[in-house]
Amino acid sequence: MSKFTDSEKVQILEDLVTIKSVNDHEMQVCEYLKDLLSQHGIESKIIKINDTRANLVAEIGTEGPVLGISGHMDVVSEGDINKWTFDPFKLTEVDGKLYGRGAADMK
């Protein structure tokens, strides 16, 4: 299994922050991650809940031990965009810190 470089990790985060997956709109994140996993030989499936909501399930390997990871792909609404210091849907680096919607909790 390949490893990501630091710049590849930041690019993935930037791509994910750009996706406006606000409150129950995670389908585009599912599709992005499914494609990313596929590029690295990892099969995954999207379990559609409705047109905007879905879960992504991926499995690696066929033997134990088993590790399960559960997370979320949506973010809370940005609210009043004028109150933000930086665009919430654009990854911004300042003094070695990354800012953007979802950058600190799951994306």
C-alpha positions as CSV (number, residue, x, y, z in Angstrom):
1,M,0.0,0.0,0.0
2,S,1.4,3.4,-1.0
3,K,1.9,6.3,1.4
4,F,0.9,9.9,0.8
5,T,3.5,12.6,0.9
6,D,2.8,15.6,3.1
7,S,1.9,17.7,0.0
8,E,-0.5,15.0,-1.2
9,K,-2.2,15.0,2.2
10,V,-2.6,18.7,2.1
11,Q,-4.0,18.5,-1.4
12,I,-6.5,15.9,-0.4
13,L,-7.6,18.1,2.6
14,E,-7.8,21.1,0.2
15,D,-10.0,19.2,-2.2
16,L,-12.3,18.1,0.7
17,V,-12.6,21.5,2.3
18,T,-13.6,22.9,-1.1
19,I,-16.6,20.5,-1.3
20,K,-19.5,22.3,0.4
21,S,-20.8,19.2,2.2
22,V,-23.0,21.3,4.5
23,N,-25.6,19.4,6.7
24,D,-26.5,16.1,5.0
25,H,-24.9,16.9,1.6
26,E,-22.0,14.4,1.6
27,M,-22.5,12.6,-1.7
28,Q,-19.7,14.5,-3.5
29,V,-17.3,13.7,-0.6
30,C,-18.2,10.0,-0.9
31,E,-17.5,10.1,-4.7
32,Y,-14.2,11.9,-4.2
33,L,-13.0,9.4,-1.5
34,K,-14.3,6.4,-3.5
35,D,-12.2,7.6,-6.5
36,L,-9.2,8.3,-4.3
37,L,-9.3,4.9,-2.7
38,S,-9.7,3.2,-6.1
39,Q,-6.6,4.9,-7.3
40,H,-4.8,3.1,-4.5
41,G,-6.3,-0.3,-5.2
42,I,-8.9,-0.1,-2.4
43,E,-12.4,-1.1,-3.2
44,S,-15.2,0.8,-1.6
45,K,-18.9,1.2,-2.0
46,I,-21.3,4.1,-1.6
47,I,-24.4,3.2,0.3
48,K,-26.9,5.8,-0.8
49,I,-29.5,7.1,1.7
50,N,-31.1,9.6,-0.6
51,D,-29.9,12.0,-3.4
52,T,-27.6,14.0,-1.1
53,R,-26.7,11.6,1.8
54,A,-24.6,8.5,1.7
55,N,-22.2,6.3,3.6
56,L,-18.9,5.1,2.2
57,V,-17.7,1.7,3.2
58,A,-14.2,0.4,2.4
59,E,-12.4,-2.8,3.5
60,I,-8.7,-3.5,3.3
61,G,-7.4,-7.0,3.7
62,T,-9.2,-10.3,4.4
63,E,-7.8,-11.3,7.8
64,G,-8.0,-9.9,11.3
65,P,-7.6,-8.1,13.4
66,V,-10.5,-5.9,12.4
67,L,-10.5,-2.1,12.9
68,G,-13.7,-0.2,12.3
69,I,-13.6,3.6,11.7
70,S,-16.8,5.7,11.8
71,G,-16.7,9.3,10.8
72,H,-18.8,12.0,9.1
73,M,-18.3,13.9,5.9
74,D,-20.6,16.8,6.3
75,V,-20.0,20.1,8.0
76,V,-22.1,22.5,10.0
77,S,-23.4,25.5,8.0
78,E,-20.9,28.4,7.8
79,G,-23.6,30.9,8.9
80,D,-22.9,34.5,8.0
81,I,-20.0,34.4,5.6
82,N,-19.1,38.0,6.4
83,K,-18.1,37.0,9.9
84,W,-15.3,34.6,8.7
85,T,-11.7,35.8,8.6
86,F,-11.0,33.3,5.7
87,D,-13.3,31.7,3.1
88,P,-14.6,28.6,4.9
89,F,-14.5,26.6,1.7
90,K,-11.0,27.4,0.7
91,L,-8.1,25.8,2.6
92,T,-5.9,28.7,3.9
93,E,-2.5,28.3,5.6
94,V,-1.4,31.0,8.1
95,D,1.6,30.6,10.3
96,G,1.8,26.8,9.7
97,K,-1.9,26.3,10.6
98,L,-4.6,25.2,8.1
99,Y,-8.0,26.9,8.1
100,G,-11.2,25.8,6.3
101,R,-14.5,24.2,7.0
102,G,-13.9,20.7,8.3
103,A,-10.1,21.0,8.5
104,A,-10.1,20.5,12.3
105,D,-12.8,17.9,12.8
106,M,-13.2,15.2,10.1
107,K,-12.2,16.3,6.6
